[in-house]
Amino acid sequence: MANIAIIGGTGLTNLTNLTIIRREVHNSIYGEPSAPLVRGMLEDVEVVFLPRHGAGHTIPPHKVNYRANLSVLDELGITNVVAINAVGGISPEMTSQAIAIPDQIIDYTYSRSHTFFDEGLEEVTHIDFTNPYCESLRQAILVAAKAASVPVIGKATYAATQGPRLETAAEIDRLEKDGCHVVGMTGMPEAALAKELGLCYASINVVANKAAGRGDDNEITIEQINSNLKVGLEKVKRILEIVIKNI
């Protein structure tokens, strides 16, 4: 039985030596997850993939059913979740195509279903979110990156914004003052929901562009983002192949 899941884009199913076994349709009390789960084998290790934005990349970040996605993985017995997030680079070292493994997060989202503990409770429940990511999984990713000869930035604070629009230059100035190094739209409530379920959750960030007001160009284009993601995801695949085998 698989104990590791990857949440990210559909292109991540193209891992070297990955054999796809089947696609599974699941449901939860929170509704349907983003897409059918892809179950596969990497050598002797079973892994599950879940495309966060749907099989055709049609679900915007603020409409993703994060609770359904995480609850289905939990029901399947998944214990480790690696999330892949495309981000904008705020700090100077976060150049396009760079890979970062965040250790902190600040939530700027709103109106998302952000907890499992909101109704039918016997008592009010609070989780400790001091360290939002699972440190043992973060370290496993860092070890895998070194083994794969992929340079990564080992610590970063992720700013989770609402989307689907990109940020203004002034908003990025504010995020930088808050101590954020990268900005994305899918990091929350995913990280908190995983923590509520007791899942070991960590993230690999791919810098798809310099954030607003940080690059040489006055405009951020989708073509630019997709080009950088293509290169960055190849690095991520090399890391994942080792992480999956090691876990």
Helices and strands as residue ranges (DSSP letters): E 4-8, G 10-13, E 18-24, E 37-42, E 45-51, G 61-63, H 66-75, E 80-89, E 99-100, E 104-107, H 135-147, E 157-160, H 169-177, E 182-184, H 190-197, E 200-210, H 222-246
